[in-house]
Amino acid sequence: MVAFLSKLMRIALLAFFLAPAGGALAQDEGNPTIAILRFGYSIRSGISTTEAAVIDVLQAYGFISEEERPALISRSDMAGENITILFGDAGYDFADAALMVELALDQGADALFTISTPVTQIALNAVSDLDDPPAIIFLQVVNPREAGIIESACIKPANVTGLEASAAYENVLPLLLMQDPDLQVIGTIFNTNTDAVVVGAMVGSGYNLFFEQGARAGRILVGYLKGDIDIARTGVDSSSSMGVRVNLDVAKELKVEIADELLEMSQATLEDGRLQIDQGRMIQLIQALGVGPQDMQALVQPLRDSVTGARQGQSGGVSAITVAALQLESSQASYKAFLESLHCTDEMIAEQLAALRE
């Protein structure tokens, strides 16, 4: 009886977080419904970098308006003029993750953005017996093959695609030795987010293409909504990266001098409460938007200033720039090229099947 009541309480709480304060969403039957579901977010309760990038793409392609954006940035469900968006956060609880997926399906989600391996696995299991399952676009999944989500980039459930992420973790140990060559004993704390330096880590290292993943996932979603792609024939994208961030404020407080090599490697540095992004990293962010060389240099400094302003509590500047960049002709052309690069041809499918049978 206690377990049953506990489940009811979880359902009630998740229903509250998957619906606005006024009750159920008044959805337009003709509009698609998208559910953005994450396992948890340890840095802060608001929207993540990946999710913000997805919203940027949706806004750039006219699915949401500037007036509708504030609700989405606060992760509030929205029944908009052209799209309905639902949010879910399981708080790192597997039982709540299962309930979160069930509630999204009950609300008629046409597509599920599943952020993390556990949520993706739960969603796959939940839709496995449906005749017409919603599309599943997964993000921040490190080993989708080992997790049983896909067999290869093109050999996968017909309703599934997504973005595989990996980091060269073997490069982390050398960073420690750069800082202290005489190091004898180490302890590790693992968190998939390189934003750890923002909340107190002195040095953070790992996968750092969260914005890029969001931008790519957003383009896949737009392609699906516009009918430009068939999810069954859309292969899983893959990216690997290794980024370093340094918090000089924490180093100063601990009276630790950061090694010059680490400072040179750092793509972002927090000092005097200001987050400074390396120019090379800013160029990477702009490239992720598909902006051509002729437009890139004009965006580097404004975007860097906007990122710093966002850290200081100002809002709107970053999204205004990224949305405008996504609407440039060069970016629109790269959208088509990106989707074409993911298309699984008959030859690709045959080759991957043969490789799996070896």
C-alpha positions as a Markdown table, in Angstrom:
| # | Residue | x | y | z |
|---|---|---|---|---|
| 1 | Met | 0.0 | 0.0 | 0.0 |
| 2 | Val | 2.8 | 2.4 | 0.9 |
| 3 | Ala | 4.6 | 1.6 | -2.5 |
| 4 | Phe | 1.3 | 2.2 | -4.3 |
| 5 | Leu | 0.8 | 5.6 | -2.7 |
| 6 | Ser | 4.4 | 6.5 | -3.4 |
| 7 | Lys | 3.8 | 5.8 | -7.1 |
| 8 | Leu | 0.7 | 7.9 | -7.1 |
| 9 | Met | 2.6 | 10.8 | -5.5 |
| 10 | Arg | 5.3 | 10.5 | -8.2 |
| 11 | Ile | 2.7 | 10.5 | -10.9 |
| 12 | Ala | 1.1 | 13.6 | -9.5 |
| 13 | Leu | 4.4 | 15.4 | -9.2 |
| 14 | Leu | 5.5 | 14.5 | -12.7 |
| 15 | Ala | 2.1 | 15.5 | -14.1 |
| 16 | Phe | 2.5 | 18.8 | -12.4 |
| 17 | Phe | 5.9 | 19.4 | -14.0 |
| 18 | Leu | 4.8 | 18.2 | -17.4 |
| 19 | Ala | 1.8 | 20.6 | -17.4 |
| 20 | Pro | 1.4 | 24.4 | -16.9 |
| 21 | Ala | 0.0 | 25.8 | -13.7 |
| 22 | Gly | -3.4 | 26.3 | -15.3 |
| 23 | Gly | -3.9 | 22.6 | -16.0 |
| 24 | Ala | -3.6 | 20.5 | -19.2 |
| 25 | Leu | -2.4 | 22.2 | -22.3 |
| 26 | Ala | -5.0 | 23.3 | -24.8 |
| 27 | Gln | -3.2 | 21.6 | -27.7 |
| 28 | Asp | -4.0 | 22.4 | -31.4 |
| 29 | Glu | -4.8 | 19.1 | -33.0 |
| 30 | Gly | -3.0 | 20.1 | -36.1 |
| 31 | Asn | 0.3 | 21.0 | -34.4 |
| 32 | Pro | 3.0 | 18.5 | -33.6 |
| 33 | Thr | 3.8 | 17.8 | -29.9 |
| 34 | Ile | 7.4 | 17.4 | -28.9 |
| 35 | Ala | 8.6 | 16.2 | -25.5 |
| 36 | Ile | 12.1 | 17.1 | -24.2 |
| 37 | Leu | 12.9 | 14.6 | -21.5 |
| 38 | Arg | 16.1 | 14.5 | -19.5 |
| 39 | Phe | 17.3 | 12.2 | -16.7 |
| 40 | Gly | 18.5 | 15.2 | -14.6 |
| 41 | Tyr | 20.6 | 18.3 | -14.6 |
| 42 | Ser | 23.0 | 18.8 | -11.8 |
| 43 | Ile | 24.3 | 22.3 | -12.6 |
| 44 | Arg | 21.0 | 24.2 | -12.2 |
| 45 | Ser | 17.3 | 23.7 | -12.6 |
| 46 | Gly | 16.9 | 25.7 | -15.7 |
| 47 | Ile | 17.4 | 24.9 | -19.4 |
| 48 | Ser | 20.6 | 23.2 | -20.5 |
| 49 | Thr | 22.9 | 24.4 | -23.2 |
| 50 | Thr | 21.8 | 21.5 | -25.4 |
| 51 | Glu | 18.1 | 22.3 | -24.9 |
| 52 | Ala | 18.6 | 26.0 | -25.6 |
| 53 | Ala | 20.3 | 25.1 | -28.9 |
| 54 | Val | 17.3 | 23.0 | -29.9 |
| 55 | Ile | 15.0 | 25.9 | -29.1 |
| 56 | Asp | 17.2 | 28.3 | -31.2 |
| 57 | Val | 16.8 | 26.0 | -34.2 |
| 58 | Leu | 13.1 | 25.7 | -33.8 |
| 59 | Gln | 12.8 | 29.5 | -33.5 |
| 60 | Ala | 15.0 | 30.1 | -36.6 |
| 61 | Tyr | 12.8 | 27.9 | -38.7 |
| 62 | Gly | 9.6 | 29.5 | -37.5 |
| 63 | Phe | 8.2 | 26.8 | -35.2 |
| 64 | Ile | 8.3 | 29.1 | -32.2 |
| 65 | Ser | 8.1 | 32.9 | -31.9 |
| 66 | Glu | 10.2 | 35.4 | -29.9 |
| 67 | Glu | 7.2 | 35.9 | -27.7 |
| 68 | Glu | 6.9 | 32.2 | -26.9 |
| 69 | Arg | 10.6 | 31.7 | -26.2 |
| 70 | Pro | 10.7 | 32.9 | -22.5 |
| 71 | Ala | 8.4 | 30.1 | -21.4 |
| 72 | Leu | 10.6 | 27.6 | -23.0 |
| 73 | Ile | 13.8 | 29.0 | -21.6 |
| 74 | Ser | 12.3 | 28.4 | -18.1 |
| 75 | Arg | 11.3 | 24.9 | -19.2 |
| 76 | Ser | 7.6 | 25.6 | -19.0 |
| 77 | Asp | 5.3 | 23.6 | -21.2 |
| 78 | Met | 3.9 | 25.6 | -24.1 |
| 79 | Ala | 1.0 | 25.1 | -26.5 |
| 80 | Gly | 2.2 | 27.5 | -29.2 |
| 81 | Glu | 0.8 | 28.7 | -32.4 |
| 82 | Asn | 2.8 | 26.1 | -34.5 |
| 83 | Ile | 4.0 | 23.5 | -32.0 |
| 84 | Thr | 3.4 | 22.1 | -28.5 |
| 85 | Ile | 6.5 | 21.5 | -26.4 |
| 86 | Leu | 6.5 | 19.5 | -23.1 |
| 87 | Phe | 9.4 | 19.2 | -20.7 |
| 88 | Gly | 10.3 | 16.5 | -18.2 |
| 89 | Asp | 13.1 | 16.0 | -15.7 |
| 90 | Ala | 13.4 | 12.7 | -13.8 |
| 91 | Gly | 15.7 | 14.1 | -11.1 |
| 92 | Tyr | 18.1 | 11.1 | -11.7 |
| 93 | Asp | 15.4 | 8.7 | -10.6 |
| 94 | Phe | 14.7 | 5.6 | -12.8 |
| 95 | Ala | 11.2 | 5.1 | -11.6 |
| 96 | Asp | 10.3 | 8.8 | -12.2 |
| 97 | Ala | 12.0 | 8.6 | -15.7 |
| 98 | Ala | 9.6 | 5.8 | -16.6 |
| 99 | Leu | 6.6 | 7.7 | -15.4 |
| 100 | Met | 7.9 | 10.8 | -17.2 |
| 101 | Val | 8.0 | 8.9 | -20.5 |
| 102 | Glu | 4.5 | 7.5 | -19.9 |
| 103 | Leu | 3.0 | 10.9 | -19.2 |
| 104 | Ala | 4.6 | 12.3 | -22.4 |
| 105 | Leu | 3.1 | 9.5 | -24.4 |
| 106 | Asp | -0.3 | 10.0 | -22.7 |
| 107 | Gln | -0.2 | 13.7 | -23.9 |
| 108 | Gly | 0.2 | 12.6 | -27.5 |
| 109 | Ala | 3.9 | 13.4 | -28.1 |
| 110 | Asp | 4.8 | 12.9 | -31.8 |
| 111 | Ala | 8.5 | 13.0 | -31.0 |
| 112 | Leu | 10.6 | 12.4 | -27.9 |
| 113 | Phe | 13.9 | 14.1 | -27.3 |
| 114 | Thr | 15.5 | 11.7 | -24.9 |
| 115 | Ile | 18.6 | 13.2 | -23.1 |
| 116 | Ser | 20.8 | 10.5 | -21.6 |
| 117 | Thr | 21.1 | 6.7 | -22.0 |
| 118 | Pro | 18.6 | 5.7 | -19.3 |
| 119 | Val | 15.8 | 7.9 | -20.6 |
| 120 | Thr | 16.4 | 6.7 | -24.2 |
| 121 | Gln | 16.3 | 3.0 | -23.1 |
| 122 | Ile | 13.1 | 3.6 | -21.1 |
| 123 | Ala | 11.5 | 5.4 | -24.0 |
| 124 | Leu | 12.4 | 2.6 | -26.5 |
| 125 | Asn | 10.9 | 0.0 | -24.2 |
| 126 | Ala | 7.8 | 2.1 | -23.6 |
| 127 | Val | 7.0 | 2.4 | -27.4 |
| 128 | Ser | 8.2 | -1.1 | -28.4 |
| 129 | Asp | 4.6 | -2.5 | -28.7 |
| 130 | Leu | 3.0 | 0.6 | -30.3 |
| 131 | Asp | 1.8 | 0.3 | -33.9 |
| 132 | Asp | 2.7 | 3.9 | -34.7 |
| 133 | Pro | 5.4 | 4.9 | -32.2 |
| 134 | Pro | 6.6 | 8.5 | -32.0 |
| 135 | Ala | 10.0 | 9.4 | -33.3 |
| 136 | Ile | 12.8 | 9.2 | -30.7 |
| 137 | Ile | 15.8 | 11.5 | -31.1 |
| 138 | Phe | 18.4 | 10.8 | -28.5 |
| 139 | Leu | 21.2 | 13.0 | -27.2 |
| 140 | Gln | 24.1 | 12.7 | -24.8 |
| 141 | Val | 24.3 | 8.9 | -25.2 |
| 142 | Val | 27.9 | 7.7 | -25.0 |
| 143 | Asn | 27.6 | 4.1 | -26.1 |
| 144 | Pro | 24.3 | 3.5 | -27.9 |
| 145 | Arg | 25.4 | 0.2 | -29.3 |
| 146 | Glu | 26.5 | -1.3 | -26.0 |
| 147 | Ala | 23.3 | 0.2 | -24.5 |
| 148 | Gly | 21.1 | -1.8 | -27.0 |
| 149 | Ile | 19.7 | 1.4 | -28.5 |
| 150 | Ile | 21.1 | 0.8 | -32.0 |
| 151 | Glu | 23.3 | -1.8 | -33.8 |
| 152 | Ser | 25.1 | 0.7 | -36.0 |
| 153 | Ala | 24.5 | 4.2 | -37.4 |
| 154 | Cys | 21.9 | 2.9 | -39.9 |
| 155 | Ile | 20.8 | -0.4 | -38.3 |
| 156 | Lys | 18.3 | 0.7 | -35.7 |
| 157 | Pro | 14.6 | 0.9 | -34.9 |
| 158 | Ala | 12.8 | 2.7 | -37.7 |
| 159 | Asn | 11.5 | 5.4 | -35.4 |
| 160 | Val | 14.9 | 6.2 | -33.8 |
| 161 | Thr | 17.9 | 8.4 | -34.6 |
| 162 | Gly | 20.1 | 10.6 | -32.5 |
| 163 | Leu | 23.5 | 11.8 | -31.6 |
| 164 | Glu | 26.3 | 9.7 | -30.1 |
| 165 | Ala | 28.8 | 11.5 | -27.9 |
| 166 | Ser | 32.2 | 10.3 | -26.8 |
| 167 | Ala | 35.2 | 11.9 | -25.2 |
| 168 | Ala | 38.9 | 10.9 | -25.1 |
| 169 | Tyr | 38.9 | 10.2 | -21.4 |
| 170 | Glu | 42.4 | 8.7 | -21.6 |
| 171 | Asn | 43.5 | 12.3 | -22.0 |
| 172 | Val | 42.3 | 13.4 | -18.6 |
| 173 | Leu | 45.1 | 11.8 | -16.5 |
| 174 | Pro | 47.8 | 13.7 | -18.4 |
| 175 | Leu | 46.0 | 17.0 | -17.4 |
| 176 | Leu | 46.5 | 16.1 | -13.8 |
| 177 | Leu | 50.2 | 15.4 | -14.3 |
| 178 | Met | 50.5 | 18.8 | -16.1 |
| 179 | Gln | 49.3 | 20.5 | -13.0 |
| 180 | Asp | 51.3 | 18.3 | -10.6 |
| 181 | Pro | 54.1 | 16.1 | -12.1 |
| 182 | Asp | 54.8 | 14.6 | -8.7 |
| 183 | Leu | 51.2 | 13.4 | -8.2 |
| 184 | Gln | 51.0 | 10.0 | -6.5 |
| 185 | Val | 47.4 | 9.5 | -5.5 |
| 186 | Ile | 44.2 | 10.8 | -7.2 |
| 187 | Gly | 40.5 | 10.6 | -6.6 |
| 188 | Thr | 37.9 | 11.2 | -9.4 |
| 189 | Ile | 34.5 | 12.8 | -9.5 |
| 190 | Phe | 32.7 | 12.1 | -12.8 |
| 191 | Asn | 30.1 | 14.5 | -14.3 |
| 192 | Thr | 29.2 | 14.5 | -18.0 |
| 193 | Asn | 28.9 | 18.3 | -18.0 |
| 194 | Thr | 32.2 | 20.4 | -18.6 |
| 195 | Asp | 30.1 | 23.3 | -16.9 |
| 196 | Ala | 31.3 | 22.0 | -13.5 |
| 197 | Val | 33.8 | 24.9 | -13.3 |
| 198 | Val | 30.9 | 27.3 | -13.1 |
| 199 | Val | 29.8 | 25.8 | -9.8 |
| 200 | Gly | 33.1 | 25.4 | -8.1 |
| 201 | Ala | 35.4 | 22.9 | -9.9 |
| 202 | Met | 38.9 | 24.3 | -10.4 |
| 203 | Val | 39.5 | 22.4 | -13.6 |
| 204 | Gly | 36.9 | 20.6 | -15.7 |
| 205 | Ser | 37.7 | 18.3 | -18.7 |
| 206 | Gly | 35.6 | 16.1 | -20.9 |
| 207 | Tyr | 33.1 | 16.1 | -23.8 |
| 208 | Asn | 32.1 | 19.7 | -24.6 |
| 209 | Leu | 30.0 | 19.7 | -27.7 |
| 210 | Phe | 26.7 | 20.1 | -25.9 |
| 211 | Phe | 25.6 | 23.2 | -27.9 |
| 212 | Glu | 26.7 | 21.4 | -31.2 |
| 213 | Gln | 24.6 | 18.4 | -30.3 |
| 214 | Gly | 21.6 | 20.6 | -29.6 |
| 215 | Ala | 22.0 | 22.4 | -32.9 |
| 216 | Arg | 22.3 | 19.1 | -34.8 |
| 217 | Ala | 19.4 | 17.5 | -33.0 |
| 218 | Gly | 17.3 | 20.6 | -33.7 |
| 219 | Arg | 18.0 | 20.3 | -37.4 |
| 220 | Ile | 17.0 | 16.7 | -37.4 |
| 221 | Leu | 13.7 | 17.6 | -35.6 |
| 222 | Val | 13.1 | 20.4 | -38.1 |
| 223 | Gly | 13.8 | 18.0 | -41.0 |
| 224 | Tyr | 11.3 | 15.5 | -39.5 |
| 225 | Leu | 8.6 | 18.2 | -38.9 |
| 226 | Lys | 9.0 | 19.6 | -42.4 |
| 227 | Gly | 9.0 | 16.2 | -44.0 |
| 228 | Asp | 12.5 | 16.6 | -45.4 |
| 229 | Ile | 13.8 | 13.4 | -43.8 |
| 230 | Asp | 12.5 | 9.9 | -43.0 |
| 231 | Ile | 13.6 | 9.0 | -39.5 |
| 232 | Ala | 13.9 | 5.3 | -40.6 |
| 233 | Arg | 16.6 | 6.4 | -43.1 |
| 234 | Thr | 18.3 | 9.0 | -40.9 |
| 235 | Gly | 21.5 | 7.6 | -39.5 |
| 236 | Val | 22.9 | 8.3 | -36.0 |
| 237 | Asp | 25.3 | 11.2 | -35.9 |
| 238 | Ser | 28.5 | 10.8 | -33.9 |
| 239 | Ser | 31.0 | 13.3 | -32.4 |
| 240 | Ser | 34.0 | 13.1 | -30.2 |
| 241 | Ser | 35.6 | 15.9 | -28.3 |
| 242 | Met | 37.8 | 16.9 | -25.4 |
| 243 | Gly | 37.5 | 20.3 | -23.8 |
| 244 | Val | 39.1 | 22.0 | -20.8 |
| 245 | Arg | 37.8 | 24.8 | -18.6 |
| 246 | Val | 39.5 | 26.5 | -15.7 |
| 247 | Asn | 38.1 | 28.4 | -12.7 |
| 248 | Leu | 40.8 | 30.9 | -11.7 |
| 249 | Asp | 38.6 | 32.2 | -8.9 |
| 250 | Val | 38.6 | 28.8 | -7.2 |
| 251 | Ala | 42.4 | 28.5 | -7.8 |
| 252 | Lys | 43.0 | 31.8 | -6.2 |
| 253 | Glu | 40.9 | 30.9 | -3.2 |
| 254 | Leu | 42.8 | 27.6 | -2.8 |
| 255 | Lys | 46.1 | 29.4 | -3.4 |
| 256 | Val | 46.8 | 27.0 | -6.3 |
| 257 | Glu | 48.7 | 28.3 | -9.4 |
| 258 | Ile | 47.3 | 26.7 | -12.6 |
| 259 | Ala | 50.0 | 25.3 | -14.9 |
| 260 | Asp | 50.7 | 27.3 | -18.0 |
| 261 | Glu | 49.9 | 24.3 | -20.2 |
| 262 | Leu | 46.5 | 23.9 | -18.8 |
| 263 | Leu | 45.8 | 27.6 | -19.2 |
| 264 | Glu | 46.8 | 27.4 | -22.9 |
| 265 | Met | 44.5 | 24.4 | -23.4 |
| 266 | Ser | 41.5 | 26.0 | -21.7 |
| 267 | Gln | 38.6 | 26.9 | -23.9 |
| 268 | Ala | 36.9 | 28.9 | -21.2 |
| 269 | Thr | 38.2 | 30.6 | -18.1 |
| 270 | Leu | 36.2 | 31.9 | -15.2 |
| 271 | Glu | 37.9 | 34.9 | -13.5 |
| 272 | Asp | 36.5 | 37.6 | -11.3 |
| 273 | Gly | 33.0 | 36.1 | -11.9 |
| 274 | Arg | 33.3 | 36.5 | -15.6 |
| 275 | Leu | 33.4 | 33.6 | -18.1 |
| 276 | Gln | 35.8 | 34.3 | -20.9 |
| 277 | Ile | 35.4 | 32.0 | -24.0 |
| 278 | Asp | 38.5 | 31.3 | -26.1 |
| 279 | Gln | 38.2 | 32.6 | -29.6 |
| 280 | Gly | 38.8 | 29.2 | -31.1 |
| 281 | Arg | 35.9 | 27.8 | -29.1 |
| 282 | Met | 33.7 | 30.7 | -30.3 |
| 283 | Ile | 34.6 | 29.8 | -33.9 |
| 284 | Gln | 33.6 | 26.2 | -33.2 |
| 285 | Leu | 30.2 | 27.4 | -31.8 |
| 286 | Ile | 29.6 | 29.5 | -34.9 |
| 287 | Gln | 30.6 | 26.7 | -37.2 |
| 288 | Ala | 28.0 | 24.5 | -35.5 |
| 289 | Leu | 25.4 | 26.9 | -36.7 |
| 290 | Gly | 26.5 | 26.2 | -40.3 |
| 291 | Val | 27.6 | 29.8 | -40.9 |
| 292 | Gly | 29.8 | 30.3 | -43.9 |
| 293 | Pro | 33.3 | 31.9 | -43.8 |
| 294 | Gln | 32.0 | 35.1 | -45.3 |
| 295 | Asp | 29.7 | 35.6 | -42.2 |
| 296 | Met | 31.8 | 34.1 | -39.5 |
| 297 | Gln | 34.1 | 36.9 | -38.4 |
| 298 | Ala | 31.3 | 39.3 | -37.9 |
| 299 | Leu | 29.7 | 37.0 | -35.4 |
| 300 | Val | 32.7 | 36.0 | -33.2 |
| 301 | Gln | 33.0 | 39.1 | -30.9 |
| 302 | Pro | 29.2 | 39.8 | -30.5 |
| 303 | Leu | 28.7 | 36.1 | -29.5 |
| 304 | Arg | 31.6 | 36.2 | -27.1 |
| 305 | Asp | 30.2 | 39.4 | -25.5 |
| 306 | Ser | 26.8 | 37.8 | -25.3 |
| 307 | Val | 28.0 | 34.7 | -23.6 |
| 308 | Thr | 29.8 | 36.8 | -21.0 |
| 309 | Gly | 26.7 | 38.9 | -20.5 |
| 310 | Ala | 24.6 | 35.8 | -20.0 |
| 311 | Arg | 26.9 | 34.7 | -17.2 |
| 312 | Gln | 26.4 | 38.1 | -15.6 |
| 313 | Gly | 22.6 | 37.7 | -15.5 |
| 314 | Gln | 21.7 | 39.4 | -18.8 |
| 315 | Ser | 19.5 | 37.3 | -21.1 |
| 316 | Gly | 18.4 | 37.2 | -24.7 |
| 317 | Gly | 21.7 | 38.3 | -26.3 |
| 318 | Val | 23.1 | 34.8 | -27.1 |
| 319 | Ser | 19.8 | 33.5 | -28.6 |
| 320 | Ala | 19.3 | 36.6 | -30.6 |
| 321 | Ile | 22.6 | 36.1 | -32.3 |
| 322 | Thr | 22.4 | 32.3 | -32.8 |
| 323 | Val | 18.8 | 32.5 | -34.2 |
| 324 | Ala | 19.9 | 35.2 | -36.6 |
| 325 | Ala | 22.9 | 33.2 | -37.6 |
| 326 | Leu | 20.8 | 30.1 | -38.3 |
| 327 | Gln | 18.6 | 32.2 | -40.6 |
| 328 | Leu | 21.5 | 33.2 | -42.8 |
| 329 | Glu | 21.6 | 31.7 | -46.3 |
| 330 | Ser | 24.9 | 29.9 | -45.7 |
| 331 | Ser | 23.4 | 28.3 | -42.6 |
| 332 | Gln | 20.2 | 27.2 | -44.4 |
| 333 | Ala | 22.4 | 25.6 | -47.1 |
| 334 | Ser | 24.4 | 23.7 | -44.4 |
| 335 | Tyr | 21.1 | 22.4 | -42.9 |
| 336 | Lys | 20.3 | 20.6 | -46.1 |
| 337 | Ala | 23.8 | 19.3 | -46.4 |
| 338 | Phe | 23.8 | 18.0 | -42.8 |
| 339 | Leu | 20.6 | 16.1 | -43.3 |
| 340 | Glu | 21.8 | 14.6 | -46.6 |
| 341 | Ser | 25.0 | 13.4 | -44.8 |
| 342 | Leu | 22.9 | 11.4 | -42.4 |
| 343 | His | 20.8 | 9.6 | -45.1 |
| 344 | Cys | 21.2 | 5.9 | -45.0 |
| 345 | Thr | 21.4 | 4.5 | -48.5 |
| 346 | Asp | 20.7 | 0.9 | -49.4 |
| 347 | Glu | 24.4 | 0.3 | -49.9 |
| 348 | Met | 25.2 | 1.7 | -46.5 |
| 349 | Ile | 22.6 | -0.5 | -44.8 |
| 350 | Ala | 23.9 | -3.6 | -46.6 |
| 351 | Glu | 27.5 | -2.8 | -45.7 |
| 352 | Gln | 26.7 | -2.3 | -42.0 |
| 353 | Leu | 24.6 | -5.4 | -41.9 |
| 354 | Ala | 27.4 | -7.4 | -43.4 |
| 355 | Ala | 29.9 | -5.9 | -40.9 |
| 356 | Leu | 27.6 | -6.9 | -38.0 |
| 357 | Arg | 27.4 | -10.5 | -39.2 |
| 358 | Glu | 31.2 | -10.9 | -39.4 |
